[in-house]
Amino acid sequence: MANKTRAMQLQAGHPQQKGSRRGPAYAYNIKALRDREMLIAAQAERNYEQFVSQWKARRPRAGARAPQFGKTT
């Protein structure tokens, strides 16, 4: 996506960026950042599993139905 965006910027007349600057995916090379993101994702998954396990289904209220196709009220 970044390459497409940059190609459009160059076609629109933006100046070239020369040099060896780090790209947007550089953070993936840093193991500490990857590990921290994995911990955050694991924690979010645990929280979601806990939320779903406490879910209690209940019947819909009377009169709360969606309108039926082909019927007029």
MINULUM-858472 format. One record per residue: residue in one letter; x, y, z negated of N, C-alpha, C, O in turn. Coordinates in Angstrom, 3 decimals. Atoms other than C-alpha are relative to their C-alpha. Layout:
BEGIN
+----+----------+----------+----------+----------+----------+----------+----------+----------+----------+----------+----------+----------+
| aa |       nX |       nY |       nZ |      caX |      caY |      caZ |       cX |       cY |       cZ |       oX |       oY |       oZ |
+----+----------+----------+----------+----------+----------+----------+----------+----------+----------+----------+----------+----------+
|  A |        X |        Y |        Z |        X |        Y |        Z |        X |        Y |        Z |        X |        Y |        Z |
...
+----+----------+----------+----------+----------+----------+----------+----------+----------+----------+----------+----------+----------+
//
This chain:
BEGIN
+----+----------+----------+----------+----------+----------+----------+----------+----------+----------+----------+----------+----------+
| aa |       nX |       nY |       nZ |      caX |      caY |      caZ |       cX |       cY |       cZ |       oX |       oY |       oZ |
+----+----------+----------+----------+----------+----------+----------+----------+----------+----------+----------+----------+----------+
|  M |    0.828 |   -1.188 |    0.000 |    0.000 |    0.000 |    0.000 |    0.877 |    1.258 |    0.000 |    0.580 |    2.238 |    0.683 |
|  A |   -0.882 |   -1.160 |    0.072 |    2.833 |    2.369 |   -0.845 |    0.654 |    0.270 |    1.351 |    0.849 |    1.427 |    1.725 |
|  N |   -0.609 |   -0.193 |   -1.315 |    4.437 |    1.769 |    2.558 |   -0.979 |    0.645 |    0.967 |   -0.595 |    1.516 |    1.747 |
|  K |    1.009 |   -0.590 |   -0.887 |    1.193 |    2.588 |    4.370 |   -0.204 |    1.475 |   -0.331 |   -0.288 |    2.319 |    0.560 |
|  T |    0.189 |   -1.394 |    0.419 |    0.723 |    5.752 |    2.317 |    1.170 |    0.859 |    0.455 |    0.978 |    1.962 |    0.968 |
|  R |   -1.187 |   -0.764 |   -0.402 |    4.289 |    6.866 |    2.986 |    0.056 |    0.180 |    1.505 |    0.447 |    1.244 |    1.984 |
|  A |    0.012 |   -0.120 |   -1.465 |    3.950 |    6.144 |    6.711 |   -0.985 |    1.076 |    0.431 |   -0.698 |    1.844 |    1.349 |
|  M |    0.979 |   -1.048 |   -0.343 |    0.835 |    8.332 |    6.837 |    0.535 |    1.377 |   -0.368 |    0.315 |    2.342 |    0.365 |
|  Q |   -0.576 |   -1.289 |    0.383 |    2.648 |   11.102 |    4.958 |    1.025 |    0.455 |    1.030 |    1.057 |    1.629 |    1.400 |
|  L |   -1.010 |   -0.362 |   -0.999 |    5.519 |   10.994 |    7.450 |   -0.652 |    0.420 |    1.306 |   -0.192 |    1.361 |    1.952 |
|  Q |    0.705 |   -0.373 |   -1.227 |    3.092 |   11.098 |   10.384 |   -0.669 |    1.359 |   -0.138 |   -0.831 |    2.081 |    0.846 |
|  A |    0.642 |   -1.289 |    0.233 |    1.390 |   14.095 |    8.783 |    1.005 |    1.138 |   -0.071 |    0.616 |    2.303 |   -0.151 |
|  G |   -1.004 |   -1.050 |   -0.025 |    4.703 |   15.957 |    8.766 |    0.723 |    0.237 |   -1.305 |    1.474 |    1.207 |   -1.408 |
|  H |   -0.736 |   -0.150 |    1.250 |    5.973 |   15.513 |    5.217 |    1.482 |   -0.263 |    0.250 |    1.827 |   -1.038 |    1.143 |
|  P |   -1.436 |    0.201 |   -0.226 |    9.773 |   15.682 |    4.919 |    0.442 |   -1.397 |   -0.414 |   -0.180 |   -2.042 |   -1.258 |
|  Q |   -0.556 |    1.304 |    0.355 |   11.864 |   12.529 |    4.769 |    0.618 |    0.070 |   -1.388 |    1.113 |    1.114 |   -1.812 |
|  Q |   -0.617 |    0.082 |    1.320 |   13.060 |   11.395 |    1.368 |    1.202 |   -0.923 |    0.120 |    1.064 |   -2.138 |    0.264 |
|  K |   -1.217 |    0.799 |   -0.148 |   16.645 |   10.268 |    1.576 |    0.615 |   -0.257 |   -1.365 |    0.434 |    0.517 |   -2.306 |
|  G |   -0.649 |    0.361 |    1.250 |   18.624 |    8.570 |   -1.124 |   -0.474 |   -1.357 |   -0.460 |   -1.336 |   -1.976 |    0.164 |
|  S |    0.358 |    1.327 |    0.503 |   18.359 |    5.433 |   -3.178 |   -0.798 |    0.141 |   -1.294 |   -0.329 |   -0.225 |   -2.372 |
|  R |    0.859 |   -0.136 |    1.169 |   15.516 |    6.235 |   -5.516 |   -0.751 |   -1.307 |   -0.229 |   -1.013 |   -2.062 |    0.707 |
|  R |    0.724 |    1.216 |    0.342 |   13.712 |    3.469 |   -7.310 |   -1.448 |    0.118 |    0.469 |   -2.066 |    1.178 |    0.375 |
|  G |    1.363 |    0.040 |   -0.487 |   10.384 |    2.449 |   -5.854 |   -1.004 |   -0.288 |   -1.112 |   -0.621 |   -0.471 |   -2.267 |
|  P |    1.036 |    0.201 |    1.023 |    7.065 |    1.920 |   -7.639 |    0.018 |   -1.392 |   -0.618 |   -0.530 |   -1.584 |   -1.703 |
|  A |   -0.024 |    1.364 |    0.525 |    7.719 |   -1.805 |   -8.123 |    1.261 |   -0.278 |   -0.818 |    1.505 |   -1.424 |   -1.195 |
|  Y |   -1.265 |    0.213 |    0.713 |   11.032 |   -1.291 |   -9.928 |   -0.224 |   -0.538 |   -1.411 |    0.568 |   -1.341 |   -1.905 |
|  A |    0.255 |    0.421 |    1.379 |    9.478 |   -1.807 |  -13.365 |   -0.149 |   -1.510 |   -0.102 |    0.064 |   -2.077 |   -1.174 |
|  Y |    0.145 |    1.450 |    0.031 |    8.825 |   -5.425 |  -12.411 |    1.347 |   -0.680 |   -0.230 |    1.385 |   -1.814 |   -0.708 |
|  N |   -1.327 |    0.573 |    0.185 |   12.590 |   -6.018 |  -12.503 |    0.469 |    0.058 |   -1.450 |    1.446 |   -0.602 |   -1.806 |
|  I |   -0.398 |   -0.144 |    1.396 |   12.787 |   -5.048 |  -16.182 |   -0.758 |   -1.041 |   -0.822 |   -1.977 |   -0.959 |   -0.970 |
|  K |    0.629 |    1.123 |    0.694 |   12.127 |   -8.183 |  -18.227 |   -0.776 |    0.458 |   -1.230 |   -1.834 |   -0.100 |   -1.521 |
|  A |    0.700 |   -0.469 |    1.202 |   11.138 |   -6.271 |  -21.380 |   -1.381 |    0.555 |    0.363 |   -2.355 |    0.310 |   -0.348 |
|  L |    1.296 |   -0.534 |   -0.426 |    8.378 |   -4.441 |  -19.495 |   -0.933 |   -1.116 |    0.443 |   -2.122 |   -1.101 |    0.128 |
|  R |    0.830 |    1.138 |   -0.427 |    7.157 |   -7.663 |  -17.894 |   -0.524 |   -0.761 |   -1.207 |   -1.697 |   -1.133 |   -1.249 |
|  D |    0.425 |    0.721 |    1.194 |    7.076 |   -9.378 |  -21.281 |   -1.070 |    0.776 |   -0.764 |   -2.032 |    0.188 |   -1.259 |
|  R |    0.989 |   -0.815 |    0.696 |    5.183 |   -6.465 |  -22.836 |   -1.348 |   -0.044 |    0.722 |   -2.393 |   -0.131 |    0.077 |
|  E |    1.248 |    0.085 |   -0.755 |    2.605 |   -6.534 |  -20.024 |   -0.652 |   -1.371 |   -0.168 |   -1.877 |   -1.472 |   -0.234 |
|  M |    0.559 |    1.342 |    0.224 |    2.209 |  -10.304 |  -20.486 |   -0.657 |   -0.085 |   -1.376 |   -1.715 |   -0.698 |   -1.517 |
|  L |    0.600 |    0.002 |    1.335 |    1.570 |   -9.781 |  -24.217 |   -1.321 |    0.763 |   -0.017 |   -2.287 |    0.322 |   -0.640 |
|  I |    1.230 |   -0.791 |   -0.067 |   -1.023 |   -7.095 |  -23.490 |   -1.099 |   -0.786 |    0.701 |   -2.249 |   -0.783 |    0.260 |
|  A |    0.990 |    0.790 |   -0.731 |   -2.759 |   -9.346 |  -20.964 |   -0.490 |   -1.172 |   -0.844 |   -1.682 |   -1.477 |   -0.833 |
|  A |    0.394 |    1.121 |    0.848 |   -2.749 |  -12.300 |  -23.384 |   -0.920 |    0.473 |   -1.120 |   -1.895 |   -0.200 |   -1.452 |
|  Q |    0.845 |   -0.541 |    1.061 |   -4.205 |  -10.136 |  -26.143 |   -1.377 |    0.358 |    0.539 |   -2.386 |    0.096 |   -0.116 |
|  A |    1.285 |   -0.338 |   -0.598 |   -6.919 |   -8.848 |  -23.823 |   -0.814 |   -1.260 |    0.279 |   -2.030 |   -1.272 |    0.092 |
|  E |    0.705 |    1.254 |   -0.265 |   -7.771 |  -12.416 |  -22.833 |   -0.547 |   -0.604 |   -1.288 |   -1.679 |   -1.087 |   -1.313 |
|  R |    0.490 |    0.503 |    1.293 |   -8.005 |  -13.499 |  -26.498 |   -1.199 |    0.804 |   -0.485 |   -2.174 |    0.234 |   -0.975 |
|  N |    1.116 |   -0.848 |    0.419 |  -10.252 |  -10.524 |  -27.267 |   -1.256 |   -0.309 |    0.806 |   -2.356 |   -0.352 |    0.256 |
|  Y |    1.149 |    0.308 |   -0.846 |  -12.494 |  -11.354 |  -24.332 |   -0.588 |   -1.356 |   -0.378 |   -1.809 |   -1.500 |   -0.440 |
|  E |    0.495 |    1.317 |    0.395 |  -12.719 |  -15.034 |  -25.362 |   -0.755 |    0.082 |   -1.320 |   -1.777 |   -0.582 |   -1.491 |
|  Q |    0.696 |   -0.174 |    1.275 |  -13.681 |  -13.979 |  -28.882 |   -1.344 |    0.689 |    0.217 |   -2.345 |    0.305 |   -0.388 |
|  F |    1.242 |   -0.719 |   -0.301 |  -16.291 |  -11.573 |  -27.517 |   -1.035 |   -0.940 |    0.609 |   -2.204 |   -0.919 |    0.224 |
|  V |    0.917 |    0.910 |   -0.672 |  -17.807 |  -14.251 |  -25.280 |   -0.470 |   -1.096 |   -0.951 |   -1.622 |   -1.522 |   -0.873 |
|  S |    0.400 |    1.062 |    0.922 |  -17.809 |  -16.871 |  -28.047 |   -1.062 |    0.486 |   -0.985 |   -1.839 |   -0.322 |   -1.492 |
|  Q |    0.991 |   -0.549 |    0.921 |  -19.910 |  -14.548 |  -30.230 |   -1.272 |    0.450 |    0.714 |   -2.197 |    0.967 |    0.087 |
|  W |    1.146 |   -0.434 |   -0.793 |  -22.365 |  -13.861 |  -27.426 |   -1.220 |   -0.824 |   -0.372 |   -1.127 |   -2.046 |   -0.496 |
|  K |    1.245 |    0.693 |    0.315 |  -25.969 |  -14.732 |  -28.292 |   -1.008 |    0.341 |    1.085 |   -1.377 |    1.499 |    1.276 |
|  A |    0.987 |   -0.222 |   -1.056 |  -28.396 |  -15.197 |  -25.451 |   -1.357 |    0.252 |   -0.635 |   -1.679 |   -0.329 |   -1.672 |
|  R |    1.352 |   -0.241 |    0.487 |  -31.881 |  -13.862 |  -25.971 |   -0.935 |    0.125 |    1.178 |   -0.520 |    0.431 |    2.295 |
|  R |    0.994 |   -0.037 |   -1.062 |  -35.028 |  -13.932 |  -23.987 |   -0.270 |    1.451 |    0.398 |   -0.180 |    2.350 |   -0.438 |
|  P |    0.322 |   -1.373 |   -0.409 |  -35.943 |  -10.882 |  -21.930 |   -1.317 |    0.447 |   -0.630 |   -2.206 |   -0.363 |   -0.893 |
|  R |    1.230 |   -0.547 |    0.583 |  -38.591 |   -8.601 |  -23.373 |   -1.150 |   -0.130 |    0.981 |   -0.944 |   -0.169 |    2.194 |
|  A |    1.187 |    0.068 |   -0.853 |  -42.104 |   -8.863 |  -22.056 |   -0.150 |    1.325 |    0.740 |   -0.028 |    2.395 |    0.144 |
|  G |    0.161 |   -1.216 |   -0.802 |  -42.676 |   -6.400 |  -19.232 |    1.309 |    0.569 |    0.509 |    1.312 |    1.624 |    1.143 |
|  A |   -1.304 |   -0.511 |   -0.421 |  -38.960 |   -5.986 |  -18.561 |    0.475 |   -0.677 |    1.277 |    1.659 |   -0.615 |    1.606 |
|  R |   -0.398 |    0.702 |   -1.204 |  -38.994 |   -8.007 |  -15.359 |    0.246 |    0.963 |    1.145 |   -0.304 |    2.063 |    1.183 |
|  A |   -0.237 |   -0.775 |   -1.209 |  -37.693 |   -6.694 |  -12.092 |   -1.204 |   -0.155 |    0.917 |   -1.880 |   -1.183 |    0.861 |
|  P |    1.145 |    0.129 |   -0.892 |  -40.331 |   -5.988 |   -9.441 |    0.186 |   -1.165 |    0.970 |    1.289 |   -1.408 |    1.460 |
|  Q |   -0.024 |    1.136 |   -0.912 |  -41.198 |   -8.998 |   -7.293 |   -0.074 |    0.506 |    1.441 |   -0.754 |    1.491 |    1.726 |
|  F |    0.052 |   -0.376 |   -1.406 |  -40.619 |   -8.797 |   -3.544 |   -1.347 |   -0.377 |    0.577 |   -1.846 |   -1.474 |    0.325 |
|  G |    1.262 |    0.287 |   -0.675 |  -43.812 |   -8.581 |   -1.535 |   -1.221 |    0.316 |   -0.838 |   -2.341 |    0.249 |   -0.331 |
|  K |    1.127 |   -0.335 |    0.866 |  -45.982 |   -7.591 |   -4.492 |    0.014 |    1.498 |   -0.264 |    1.073 |    2.111 |   -0.402 |
|  T |    0.100 |   -1.411 |    0.328 |  -47.240 |   -4.114 |   -5.150 |   -0.655 |    0.126 |   -1.358 |   -1.478 |   -0.709 |   -1.735 |
|  T |    0.519 |   -0.178 |    1.336 |  -48.067 |   -2.810 |   -8.553 |   -1.178 |    0.916 |   -0.019 |   -1.743 |    1.176 |   -1.082 |
+----+----------+----------+----------+----------+----------+----------+----------+----------+----------+----------+----------+----------+
//
